[in-house]
Amino acid sequence: MTPPARAPRSLVWAGAAVFVVAMGLVLLMVVRPSAASSSGAAGSVPTESSADVGFARDMSVHHQQAVEMAFLVRDRTEDEDVRRLAYDIINTQANQRGMMLGWLEVWDRPKSSDRPPMEWMGHPVTPSDGSLMPGMATDTELDRLRAAEGRSAEVLFLRLMTVHHRAGADMAQAAAGSAGTDEIRGLAAGMVRAQESEITLMADMLRARGAKP
């Protein structure tokens, strides 16, 4: 099926922002009644230093960049397979980001923190050239993607997103094993499966373009 016509970037980003906010509001209504039962004792919520809160914050940022890169390649190629993958990433990761921001709201935890990224995993990281966490593209790499067109944009996107997904899957695997809430454990386990599947797909797409991961 041919992807729909491109919308102006300002409208697309506005729509994505509205979607994320809407997802957060939905989660406020759906999750709040079960927050106590999923977190243990009645009325308890994940602590500030918990894997649940740390993962929700960090993965929200990680997903935000994945969505940005998917929008970038969508506007720089006419290849149907790459654009379909970009749409899948935009829809899936914007949805998941909305869920995680919604849970932070339910837990009454800030959506950002001065704590170093990945601290909840036991190995905090120092951002470098705009890359806030493992797997995230640097500002330099994003500038290269913005300047690329056609096959060059496709190959660069697939390589950057493969690295992005590998790190994201590692983070999700850690959360699936250490989080205290059913919400985060279930979401993280699903992320691992989905991102590993897309890594395999992107490897095939790179080979089809005569490029290595």
C-alpha positions, 0 to 999 in steps of 0.5 A: 500500500502506498504511504499517504502524502506527506504533511507539513512538518509543523503539522506532523510534529504538532499531531505527534505532540497532541497524540502523546499528551492524549495517551498520557491522559488516557493512562491517567484514567485507565491505570490510576485505579490499579496503581496500588495493586501493581506496585505492592502495598496499597497506595504505594508507587515506584520510588524515585530511584526505582527501575520503573521510574528510571526506565520510563524517563530514559526510554521516553527520551530514547523513543523521542529520538527514534521518532525524530529520525523516522520523520527525517528519513520519511521526508528524504526517501521515496522507498516504500519499504523504508517509509513503511518502517518509519511509519511503524516506528513513529506510531509504535514508539510515540504510543509507548512514549505516551504510556510511559509519560502517563505512568510517571504522571500517575506515580506523581514522578517528574518526567525529567530529572537531574539524575544521570541517564541509566543510573537505574541500571547501575551504570550512569552515563555522561551525554556526548555530542547530544547523545544522551544514552547508549545507542542514541545518535549524536548531533553530528549524525543527525545533521548528516541524516538531515543532509542526506537524500535517497539511498544515502539517507536510507542506509544512514537511517537503517544503520543509526536505527539498528544501533538505537534499537540494540541499545533500546532492547538492552535497556528494555531487557534490564527493565523487564527483569528488574522493574517492580510494576506489571506495567513496566515489565510487560511493556519492556518485554514487548519492546525487546521482542519488537526491536529485535525483530526490527533489527533483523528486518533492518539488516535485510534491508541494508543487505538489499542496498549493498550495505553492511550494518 
